[in-house]
């Protein structure tokens, strides 16, 4: 009887751990500082692969101490210091050119254009559309043209 209970406890712990790792996989952060090093490992002794700018969205895939293991919109994996990130939502343009529209429809007026890799603050989501802002430009972009949350 004791071994059956022990097995059940081990199973429950495994299920909880799996659920927690899935929750991390879905969590997003953005770069809060002006610039953040995207490192090859969890610490300053690891080289910076490149520098990310304010607002750059990242998907959390793991943690180690004060460091977050993250993926970017091109599926590159690296590490950033947690305290340099934010929960403010951003998107990044994942296509060559994305039209910024006045309303969340393909027939509404184009009020601007953004290019691949442009970082945009997320203001609102409506169906398959995201209302974004960058500097003095604000409008709607089809969600399928963006990556982020």
N, C-alpha and C positions, 0 to 999 in steps of 0.2 A: 504494500500500500504506500509506503514511504517513497519508493522509487517512482511510482506512478505520479504522486504529487510533485516530486522533484522534476520529472519530465514535463509536467504541465506548466510549472513555473518557468522552466527554461524556454518552453515554447512561447509563453506569454511575453517574456522579456525579449525574445527574438522578434516577435511581431511588433512590439512597441519600438524597438530599435529601427526596424525597417520603416515604420511609419515616420519616425523622426528624421531619418535620412532622406526620405521622400519630401518631407516638409522643407528641409534645407535646399533640396534640388529645385524647388519651386520659388524660393525666396530671391528677391532681387534687391540690389542696392545701386546707388549711383555715387560717382566721385564727388565728394564734398569740398575738397581743397582745390586750389587753382591748378595744381599738378600733383599727380600721384604716380609713383614708380610701380609698374606692373612687373613683379619679380618672378624669377624661376623657382623660388622656394619661400618658405615662411620665415623670413628674417632678413635683416639688412646685410648679412654676410652673403646672401644670394644676389647674383647680378640682376640689374634692372633690364628686362627685355625691351621695354619702351616706356614712354611717359604718357599717361592718360590725362585728359583735361576735365575741367569741372563739368559735372552732369553726365559723364559717360556711364551708360547703364551696364551692369554686370549681373550675371546669374551666379548665386552662391552654390557651390558644389561640395564644399567641405569647410572645416575649421581646424585650426591648431593654435591654441592659446589666443593671442590677440590678432591673429592673422586669418584672413578669409581666402579660401581657394575659390577662384571664380573662373567663369567662361565669358567671353565677349561675343558679339554678334557674328564674328567669323569663326566661332568655335575654338578660339585659342584659349588655352588654360594657363593661369598664373596665380600669383598671390598679391594681395594688397592688405595694408594695415587697416583693421576694422575701424579705428577711430577717425580715419580719413574718408569714411563713406557715410552716406545718408540714406534715409528711407524716402526721399523725394523722388517721385516718379519721372523718368525720362524715357524717350525713345530715340532710336538712331535710324537714319535712312539706310535701307539695305538694297536699294536699287539705284541705277545710274542717275535718274532724275525723278523726283516726286513733286507733283503739283499740289500746292497749298490752295485750298478752295474756301470760299466764303461760307459755304454751308456743307453739311455732310451728304452731298450727292455728287455724282459725276457730271451732272449738267449745270452745277453752280459755277459762278465766275472764278477763274484762277486769279488769286491775289499775290502769288509768289511761287517760287520754285526752290527746292532744296536738292542737294547732291548727295551721292553715296558717302556715308560716314558723318554727315551733319548730325549734331546732337540737338534734340528739341525737348523742351520742358513739356510734360504731359499736363494738360489742364482738365480734360474731360474725355470720357469714352462713351460712344453711342453706337450700338450695333457694331458694324464693321468699320467704324470710323474713330479717329482720335483727334481731339482738338489739341493743338500744340502751339507753342510760342517760342520764338527766338528773337531776341532784341525787340524791335518794334513790330515785327510780323507775327500775326496770330491768325489761325484758321484751322481747317480740317484736312487731314490726309487719310487715305484709305489705310486701314490697319495692315493689310497684306503687304504694303510697301515699307513697313517699319518693323523694328525689333525692339523689345523692351516691355515696359509695363505701365 
